[in-house]
Amino acid sequence: AYTHTSVAILDALNAAEKPCVEVHLSNIHRRENFRHHSYVSLAAKGMICGFGPKGYVLALEALADIV
């Protein structure tokens, strides 16, 4: 839920100046409309959604490629 509402998390990600990947266990685009907007996306290199816990592995692999 913080992804969709937290400007503070966005500010922290921007201040860290490190790459990040946004991960959602479920496909947020198949859920309620308010979940389609994400403040974290503004700082993220990419987003992975809908792959369950495997999304975290995919995100780590993506980050390894980025750095």
N, C-alpha and C positions, 0 to 999 in steps of 0.2 A: 504493500500500500504506500510505502514511503516514496517509491519510484514515481508515482503519479502526483504526489502532493508536496514533496519536500524540496523547497528551494534551498534549504540549508545543506542538504546532501549535494545538490548541484554545486553550490558554492565551495564545499569541501573538495569535491572532485576537481574543480577548476583550480583551486589553490594548490592542490597536490602536484599538478602539472605532470601526472603520470598517465599512461594509457589505461583505459578500463573498457570492459565489455559488459553490457547489460544482459542479465540472464533472467528469464521467466520460465518457471516449470511448465506452466500452461500456455496455450496460444492466446495471448491477450486480445488479439483481433477477433476472436470468436466469442469474446465476453462482452460485458457492459461497455457502453460508449465511453464512460469516464476513464476506463482503463486503456483506451487507445492513445491518450496523451501521456507523455513521460518527460519529466524534467531531467532525469538522468540521461536520457537520449541526447540531450544537448551537449553533454560532455563525453559520451561514450564513442569509441571507435566503431562499435557495431552492437547489434542486439541479436540474441539467440532466444527464441521462444518456442514452446510447444514440444520440447524433447524430453521433458521430465528431468530427472537428476543428471542424465547424460549431457544436458546443456552446460553444466559446470566443467565437464571434461573438454567439451568443444571450445568453451571460452578460454580455458587455460592453453589449449593448443593454439588458438588464435593469438593470444597474448604472447606466447613464445615466438610466434612468427613475426609479430610486430616489433618486439624488442630484439 
